[in-house]
Amino acid sequence: MSDTTGNCCCGNCSLTEAQIIEELEPMLQEYASKPGGVIPALQIAQTRLGYLPEEVIKRIAHLFGKPYSEVAGVVTFYSFFSTVPRGTYLIRVCLGTACYVRGGNELLQALKHKLGIDVGETTADRLFSLGVGRCFGACGMAPVLMVNDDLHQRVKATKVGEILESYRAQAATQAEKEAVKA
């Protein structure tokens, strides 16, 4: 586990991961006695940290009196959970049939090139993570990609740079607002 400043989802990123993990303990204990409490505990931890480091999985396993392998199995089974830090913006390219035929794979290749990462990875600045999906229900607007909850339709590989720059600008604006608050 790193002792670097966390990329938490709360907007207060001045805490280290170790401090965030310590802060989580009382919240996680609340679920320890509840049947089926492992998944909500994992969700809380991931929401706060942005991912589930091994130390957190071990703490949750210990807290619930379960073997590490069982809790780690839950984490790897559900695609919602991630054991690597995710970026502020999760970019998912649809590779369903309609999107693939209309250029989804070219979009994916352009994103890999522009971001310098592969599917399942996160940029070093933790701004972008890259993933794929099989169908976003927008086949008539193919090819599509999603950035968090924003759907981008009829995207050309040549426009990928513009899309990324708009989210970089959005992140910079947000950082400026947070700096003014502090």
FINU-541937 format. One record per residue (C-alpha): x, y, z; residue in one letter; residue number from 0. Coordinates in nm, 3 decimals. Layout:
<kolgus>
KOLGU      xx      yy      zz res   n
KOLGU       X       Y       Z   a NUM
...
</kolgus>
This chain:
<kolgus>
KOLGU      xx      yy      zz res   n
KOLGU   0.000   0.000   0.000   m   0
KOLGU   0.121   0.344  -0.083   s   1
KOLGU   0.147   0.628   0.160   d   2
KOLGU   0.080   0.880  -0.112   t   3
KOLGU  -0.210   1.118  -0.114   t   4
KOLGU  -0.531   0.931  -0.194   g   5
KOLGU  -0.748   0.982  -0.499   n   6
KOLGU  -1.064   0.943  -0.301   c   7
KOLGU  -1.408   1.021  -0.434   c   8
KOLGU  -1.501   1.256  -0.150   c   9
KOLGU  -1.319   1.560  -0.284   g  10
KOLGU  -1.089   1.574   0.020   n  11
KOLGU  -0.774   1.428  -0.127   c  12
KOLGU  -0.536   1.565   0.131   s  13
KOLGU  -0.545   1.244   0.335   l  14
KOLGU  -0.302   0.960   0.274   t  15
KOLGU  -0.439   0.617   0.188   e  16
KOLGU  -0.330   0.496   0.533   a  17
KOLGU  -0.535   0.772   0.698   q  18
KOLGU  -0.837   0.694   0.482   i  19
KOLGU  -0.811   0.325   0.571   i  20
KOLGU  -0.801   0.410   0.943   e  21
KOLGU  -1.105   0.633   0.895   e  22
KOLGU  -1.291   0.342   0.728   l  23
KOLGU  -1.261   0.103   1.023   e  24
KOLGU  -1.570   0.221   1.219   p  25
KOLGU  -1.783   0.227   0.903   m  26
KOLGU  -1.677  -0.126   0.810   l  27
KOLGU  -1.739  -0.259   1.162   q  28
KOLGU  -2.101  -0.151   1.129   e  29
KOLGU  -2.147  -0.418   0.859   y  30
KOLGU  -1.940  -0.693   1.022   a  31
KOLGU  -2.234  -0.840   1.213   s  32
KOLGU  -2.482  -0.813   0.928   k  33
KOLGU  -2.547  -1.107   0.696   p  34
KOLGU  -2.423  -1.021   0.350   g  35
KOLGU  -2.228  -0.725   0.487   g  36
KOLGU  -1.908  -0.799   0.295   v  37
KOLGU  -2.028  -0.647  -0.033   i  38
KOLGU  -2.152  -0.319   0.124   p  39
KOLGU  -1.825  -0.295   0.320   a  40
KOLGU  -1.625  -0.341   0.001   l  41
KOLGU  -1.841  -0.083  -0.177   q  42
KOLGU  -1.783   0.173   0.099   i  43
KOLGU  -1.409   0.112   0.095   a  44
KOLGU  -1.388   0.140  -0.283   q  45
KOLGU  -1.601   0.454  -0.292   t  46
KOLGU  -1.372   0.618  -0.037   r  47
KOLGU  -1.040   0.502  -0.186   l  48
KOLGU  -1.128   0.466  -0.553   g  49
KOLGU  -1.009   0.103  -0.550   y  50
KOLGU  -0.950  -0.188  -0.311   l  51
KOLGU  -0.586  -0.229  -0.213   p  52
KOLGU  -0.478  -0.567  -0.074   e  53
KOLGU  -0.449  -0.424   0.278   e  54
KOLGU  -0.816  -0.323   0.275   v  55
KOLGU  -0.927  -0.664   0.148   i  56
KOLGU  -0.723  -0.828   0.428   k  57
KOLGU  -0.875  -0.595   0.691   r  58
KOLGU  -1.228  -0.667   0.573   i  59
KOLGU  -1.160  -1.042   0.570   a  60
KOLGU  -1.024  -1.023   0.926   h  61
KOLGU  -1.311  -0.801   1.044   l  62
KOLGU  -1.570  -1.043   0.904   f  63
KOLGU  -1.385  -1.354   1.023   g  64
KOLGU  -1.354  -1.483   0.669   k  65
KOLGU  -1.053  -1.618   0.481   p  66
KOLGU  -0.875  -1.364   0.263   y  67
KOLGU  -0.934  -1.586  -0.041   s  68
KOLGU  -1.312  -1.567   0.009   e  69
KOLGU  -1.322  -1.186   0.022   v  70
KOLGU  -1.071  -1.156  -0.263   a  71
KOLGU  -1.294  -1.394  -0.460   g  72
KOLGU  -1.589  -1.157  -0.416   v  73
KOLGU  -1.374  -0.867  -0.535   v  74
KOLGU  -1.258  -1.048  -0.848   t  75
KOLGU  -1.603  -1.191  -0.925   f  76
KOLGU  -1.783  -0.856  -0.947   y  77
KOLGU  -1.662  -0.626  -1.224   s  78
KOLGU  -1.764  -0.323  -1.019   f  79
KOLGU  -1.470  -0.379  -0.785   f  80
KOLGU  -1.116  -0.287  -0.878   s  81
KOLGU  -0.786  -0.376  -0.712   t  82
KOLGU  -0.598  -0.109  -0.905   v  83
KOLGU  -0.656   0.265  -0.872   p  84
KOLGU  -0.913   0.397  -1.114   r  85
KOLGU  -0.900   0.735  -1.273   g  86
KOLGU  -1.137   1.021  -1.212   t  87
KOLGU  -1.281   0.945  -1.554   y  88
KOLGU  -1.358   0.586  -1.652   l  89
KOLGU  -1.363   0.563  -2.030   i  90
KOLGU  -1.544   0.260  -2.169   r  91
KOLGU  -1.553   0.186  -2.539   v  92
KOLGU  -1.842  -0.022  -2.667   c  93
KOLGU  -1.725  -0.324  -2.862   l  94
KOLGU  -2.070  -0.471  -2.921   g  95
KOLGU  -2.140  -0.582  -3.276   t  96
KOLGU  -2.280  -0.252  -3.411   a  97
KOLGU  -2.008  -0.040  -3.248   c  98
KOLGU  -1.732  -0.279  -3.349   y  99
KOLGU  -1.845  -0.283  -3.712   v 100
KOLGU  -1.871   0.097  -3.718   r 101
KOLGU  -1.524   0.162  -3.572   g 102
KOLGU  -1.531   0.077  -3.202   g 103
KOLGU  -1.197  -0.102  -3.220   n 104
KOLGU  -1.038   0.199  -3.394   e 105
KOLGU  -1.168   0.419  -3.110   l 106
KOLGU  -1.013   0.184  -2.857   l 107
KOLGU  -0.678   0.186  -3.038   q 108
KOLGU  -0.682   0.567  -3.058   a 109
KOLGU  -0.754   0.593  -2.685   l 110
KOLGU  -0.477   0.347  -2.600   k 111
KOLGU  -0.236   0.554  -2.809   h 112
KOLGU  -0.345   0.895  -2.672   k 113
KOLGU  -0.352   0.781  -2.309   l 114
KOLGU  -0.050   0.553  -2.323   g 115
KOLGU  -0.234   0.278  -2.136   i 116
KOLGU  -0.407  -0.050  -2.213   d 117
KOLGU  -0.752  -0.177  -2.118   v 118
KOLGU  -0.779  -0.215  -1.742   g 119
KOLGU  -0.507   0.041  -1.673   e 120
KOLGU  -0.506   0.393  -1.534   t 121
KOLGU  -0.296   0.689  -1.639   t 122
KOLGU  -0.014   0.785  -1.399   a 123
KOLGU  -0.199   1.103  -1.300   d 124
KOLGU  -0.507   0.893  -1.213   r 125
KOLGU  -0.718   1.104  -1.444   l 126
KOLGU  -0.829   0.834  -1.689   f 127
KOLGU  -0.895   0.459  -1.673   s 128
KOLGU  -0.972   0.259  -1.984   l 129
KOLGU  -1.221  -0.024  -2.022   g 130
KOLGU  -1.452  -0.188  -2.272   v 131
KOLGU  -1.818  -0.274  -2.274   g 132
KOLGU  -2.027  -0.504  -2.491   r 133
KOLGU  -2.340  -0.296  -2.540   c 134
KOLGU  -2.455   0.039  -2.403   f 135
KOLGU  -2.795   0.023  -2.571   g 136
KOLGU  -2.709   0.291  -2.825   a 137
KOLGU  -2.652   0.075  -3.132   c 138
KOLGU  -2.817   0.323  -3.368   g 139
KOLGU  -2.558   0.583  -3.266   m 140
KOLGU  -2.255   0.357  -3.303   a 141
KOLGU  -1.973   0.374  -3.234   p 142
KOLGU  -2.014   0.500  -2.879   v 143
KOLGU  -1.800   0.545  -2.575   l 144
KOLGU  -1.886   0.643  -2.223   m 145
KOLGU  -1.686   0.865  -1.992   v 146
KOLGU  -1.828   0.797  -1.647   n 147
KOLGU  -2.200   0.847  -1.717   d 148
KOLGU  -2.159   1.065  -2.029   d 149
KOLGU  -2.245   0.892  -2.356   l 150
KOLGU  -2.054   1.007  -2.663   h 151
KOLGU  -2.214   0.892  -2.988   q 152
KOLGU  -2.095   0.851  -3.346   r 153
KOLGU  -1.740   0.910  -3.228   v 154
KOLGU  -1.462   0.913  -3.485   k 155
KOLGU  -1.114   0.802  -3.381   a 156
KOLGU  -0.986   1.142  -3.496   t 157
KOLGU  -1.203   1.314  -3.231   k 158
KOLGU  -1.066   1.118  -2.934   v 159
KOLGU  -0.809   1.389  -2.854   g 160
KOLGU  -1.079   1.657  -2.834   e 161
KOLGU  -1.289   1.445  -2.599   i 162
KOLGU  -0.991   1.381  -2.371   l 163
KOLGU  -0.898   1.749  -2.367   e 164
KOLGU  -1.251   1.846  -2.262   s 165
KOLGU  -1.225   1.618  -1.958   y 166
KOLGU  -0.873   1.743  -1.878   r 167
KOLGU  -1.010   2.099  -1.881   a 168
KOLGU  -1.301   1.992  -1.662   q 169
KOLGU  -1.060   1.835  -1.412   a 170
KOLGU  -0.842   2.149  -1.411   a 171
KOLGU  -1.146   2.368  -1.344   t 172
KOLGU  -1.252   2.141  -1.058   q 173
KOLGU  -0.899   2.149  -0.911   a 174
KOLGU  -0.900   2.530  -0.926   e 175
KOLGU  -1.234   2.541  -0.742   k 176
KOLGU  -1.102   2.309  -0.472   e 177
KOLGU  -0.785   2.517  -0.436   a 178
KOLGU  -0.996   2.831  -0.380   v 179
KOLGU  -1.196   2.650  -0.108   k 180
KOLGU  -0.878   2.551   0.077   a 181
</kolgus>
